[in-house]
Amino acid sequence: MQTPKTALVTGASRRIGRAIALDLANKGYDVAVHYHGSADEAEEVVNLIQVGGENAVALQADLANPEETLGLIEAAENALGQPLTLLVNNASVFERDEAHTFNIASWDEHLSVNLRAPALLSQAFAARLPAGVKGSIINLIDQRVLKPNPQYFSYTVSKNGLWGITKTLAQALAPNIRVNAIGPGPTLQNVRQTSEMFEEEAAKTLLCQGPALEEICGAVRFLLETPSLTGQMIALDGGQHLAWQTPDILED
């Protein structure tokens, strides 16, 4: 069976997920554009892909709901008319809490969307991949798995779990499915930042800059085009995870 170029990208209506979905379409993929609440933005992505000549569909699902999550792979395949060969787990909750102050609601939301949903989607993706067809799963994680930040306790825990899933699934699903990850640093300003705060964060990386969206898309292409690579994470963060000047060793 010829391997179809078909992808599901979660959280693909905005930001990094949008860029990945559009870039995959430019490389000949049909794309299922998942969204939670951003219906208009998702339809815009679909329209842009269709104008370019590829097939695309917008699919709504609440990834905190396991029933909706479990049905997403089949829904994407039915909508695109072919089995999926690529799953990009990009959707994420990113809220600030701390070990001393986190609550059950915050904990559950982060782990449901950032950890359980990718696991369930990966399981369904693997179960439905046709015999003899190679597949790939790419998880969007965070450089924080290499340099934890206690100011984002539940988020950091969930992303560390997803990093563990990446490596474990790479073992479990080989040789037919490769599983890898990308750990971005400061890429886009978040809702809690001013532009000055974002620029300062990027400037404090080793390379004094974070990744452009084009770099993340390029990393996705690299992972897809490198058949010997599995169980790895590319940290696109300007060296942020290697920052070494902690307060106890700062000198004039």
Secondary structure, DSSP 8 states (H G I E B T S, - for coil): -----EEEETT-SSHHHHHHHHHHHHTT-EEEEEESS-HHHHHHHHHHHHHTT--EEEEE--TTSHHHHHTHHHHHHHHHTS---EEEE-------B-TTT--HHHHHHHHIIIIIHHHHHHHHHHHHS-TT--EEEEEE--GGGTS--TTBHHHHHHHHHHHHHHHHHHHHHTTTEEEEEEEE-S-S--TT--HHHHHHHHHTSTTS----HHHHHHHHHHHHT-TT--S-EEEESTTGGG----TTT---
